[in-house]
Amino acid sequence: MKTITRLLILISLAIFSCNQAKNETSNKISSEKNIDYTKLNFEEVYSIKSTTLIEEWINYAELFSYIEEINSKNYSSIIDNKKYLIRFFNGLKNTIPELINKAEIKSRLTVIETDFLKFESIISNYTIDESEKINLVKKINNSFSNFNFQIDKIIEKQEVNPIQ
């Protein structure tokens, strides 16, 4: 009976120590996977590789000029301009070239629209410091880069598998 008790104690100690080591390992792995998004740099905008399609899309050129303006810290065209921005983005969505008129493009345009409207609302109604403005601009740049990247991917996919 004593040997069985000792054996049970020994087994329970072994299980407890293995479980504790497993928890420490998983905590270490999860802390290594944490990404500090504040250290990521979104200042550079991904440029479209397939420019022939975009050159004909006038509203894209206007969106690009808005992006350039806010990157140069010129917010005058956005302040108190919510109605125009809503009209502009509706027009932008309605003039998407047929080749890229896909749900992925429309959803990314909606994200950019939301970021612009949020930015417009904040800079028009609140006094915020420059670092907050820069963070909002980085978010818009990130959304615009994702939009451009998605355009390239759709064009690339259609070049590989042309519609017959």
C-alpha positions as CSV (number, residue, x, y, z in Angstrom):
1,M,0.0,0.0,0.0
2,K,2.9,2.3,0.8
3,T,4.4,1.7,-2.6
4,I,1.2,2.5,-4.4
5,T,0.8,5.8,-2.4
6,R,4.4,6.7,-3.2
7,L,3.9,5.8,-6.9
8,L,0.7,8.0,-7.0
9,I,2.5,10.9,-5.4
10,L,5.4,10.5,-7.8
11,I,3.1,10.4,-10.8
12,S,1.1,13.4,-9.7
13,L,4.3,15.4,-9.2
14,A,5.5,14.4,-12.7
15,I,2.2,15.5,-14.2
16,F,2.2,18.7,-12.4
17,S,5.7,19.7,-13.4
18,C,5.1,18.8,-17.0
19,N,1.9,20.9,-17.1
20,Q,3.7,23.8,-15.6
21,A,6.5,23.6,-18.1
22,K,3.9,23.4,-20.9
23,N,2.2,26.6,-19.7
24,E,5.5,28.5,-19.5
25,T,6.4,27.4,-23.1
26,S,3.0,28.5,-24.4
27,N,3.2,31.9,-22.6
28,K,6.7,32.4,-24.1
29,I,5.5,31.6,-27.6
30,S,2.4,33.8,-27.4
31,S,4.5,36.8,-26.2
32,E,6.9,36.3,-29.1
33,K,4.0,36.4,-31.6
34,N,2.6,39.8,-30.3
35,I,3.1,42.5,-32.9
36,D,3.5,46.1,-31.9
37,Y,1.5,47.8,-34.7
38,T,2.6,51.2,-33.5
39,K,6.1,50.4,-34.8
40,L,5.0,49.4,-38.3
41,N,5.6,52.0,-41.0
42,F,2.7,52.7,-43.3
43,E,4.0,56.0,-44.6
44,E,4.9,54.6,-48.0
45,V,1.9,53.9,-50.3
46,Y,2.0,50.7,-52.5
47,S,1.9,51.8,-56.1
48,I,0.0,50.0,-58.7
49,K,2.1,48.1,-61.2
50,S,-0.6,47.9,-63.9
51,T,-1.1,51.6,-64.7
52,T,-2.8,51.4,-68.1
53,L,-6.2,50.5,-66.5
54,I,-5.9,53.2,-63.8
55,E,-4.8,56.0,-66.2
56,E,-8.3,55.9,-67.7
57,W,-10.1,55.9,-64.3
58,I,-10.4,59.7,-63.5
59,N,-11.9,59.2,-60.0
60,Y,-8.9,57.1,-59.1
61,A,-6.6,60.0,-60.0
62,E,-8.7,62.2,-57.7
63,L,-8.5,59.7,-54.9
64,F,-4.7,59.6,-55.4
65,S,-4.5,63.4,-55.2
66,Y,-6.4,63.3,-51.9
67,I,-3.9,60.8,-50.6
68,E,-1.0,62.9,-51.7
69,E,-2.6,66.0,-50.0
70,I,-3.0,64.4,-46.6
71,N,0.5,62.9,-46.9
72,S,1.8,66.4,-47.3
73,K,-0.2,67.5,-44.2
74,N,-2.6,69.6,-46.3
75,Y,-6.0,68.8,-44.8
76,S,-7.9,71.8,-46.2
77,S,-9.8,69.8,-48.8
78,I,-11.1,67.4,-46.2
79,I,-12.1,69.6,-43.3
80,D,-15.9,70.2,-43.2
81,N,-16.3,68.4,-46.5
82,K,-18.3,65.3,-45.5
83,K,-21.1,65.6,-48.1
84,Y,-18.6,66.0,-50.9
85,L,-16.6,63.0,-49.7
86,I,-19.7,60.8,-49.5
87,R,-20.7,61.9,-53.1
88,F,-17.1,61.4,-54.3
89,F,-16.8,57.8,-52.9
90,N,-20.3,56.9,-54.3
91,G,-19.1,58.2,-57.7
92,L,-15.8,56.3,-57.3
93,K,-17.6,53.0,-56.6
94,N,-20.0,53.6,-59.6
95,T,-17.1,54.2,-62.0
96,I,-14.9,51.2,-61.3
97,P,-13.6,49.8,-64.6
98,E,-15.4,46.6,-65.6
99,L,-12.2,44.5,-65.4
100,I,-11.7,45.1,-61.7
101,N,-15.4,45.7,-60.7
102,K,-15.3,43.0,-58.0
103,A,-16.5,42.7,-54.4
104,E,-12.9,42.8,-53.2
105,I,-12.3,46.2,-54.8
106,K,-15.6,47.6,-53.5
107,S,-14.9,46.4,-50.0
108,R,-11.5,48.1,-50.0
109,L,-13.0,51.3,-51.3
110,T,-15.5,51.1,-48.5
111,V,-12.7,50.8,-46.0
112,I,-10.9,53.8,-47.5
113,E,-14.2,55.8,-47.4
114,T,-14.7,54.9,-43.8
115,D,-11.1,56.0,-42.9
116,F,-11.5,59.3,-44.8
117,L,-14.9,60.0,-43.2
118,K,-13.5,59.2,-39.7
119,F,-10.5,61.5,-40.4
120,E,-12.7,64.3,-41.7
121,S,-15.0,64.0,-38.6
122,I,-12.1,64.1,-36.2
123,I,-10.1,66.9,-37.7
124,S,-13.3,69.0,-38.3
125,N,-14.8,68.6,-34.9
126,Y,-11.9,68.0,-32.4
127,T,-8.6,69.5,-31.6
128,I,-6.1,66.7,-31.9
129,D,-2.3,66.6,-31.8
130,E,-0.1,66.0,-34.8
131,S,0.8,62.4,-33.8
132,E,-2.9,61.4,-33.8
133,K,-3.3,63.0,-37.3
134,I,-0.2,61.1,-38.5
135,N,-1.7,57.8,-37.2
136,L,-4.9,58.4,-39.0
137,V,-3.0,59.3,-42.2
138,K,-1.0,56.1,-41.8
139,K,-4.3,54.1,-41.5
140,I,-5.6,55.7,-44.7
141,N,-2.3,54.9,-46.5
142,N,-2.5,51.3,-45.4
143,S,-6.0,51.0,-46.7
144,F,-5.1,52.7,-50.0
145,S,-2.1,50.4,-50.3
146,N,-4.3,47.3,-49.7
147,F,-6.7,48.7,-52.4
148,N,-3.8,49.1,-54.9
149,F,-2.4,45.7,-54.1
150,Q,-5.8,44.1,-54.6
151,I,-6.2,45.8,-58.0
152,D,-2.8,44.4,-59.0
153,K,-3.8,40.9,-57.8
154,I,-7.1,40.9,-59.8
155,I,-5.3,42.1,-62.9
156,E,-2.6,39.5,-62.5
157,K,-5.2,36.7,-62.0
158,Q,-7.0,37.8,-65.1
159,E,-3.8,37.8,-67.1
160,V,-3.1,34.2,-66.1
161,N,-6.7,33.1,-66.6
162,P,-8.3,35.3,-69.3
163,I,-12.1,35.2,-69.5
164,Q,-13.1,33.4,-72.7
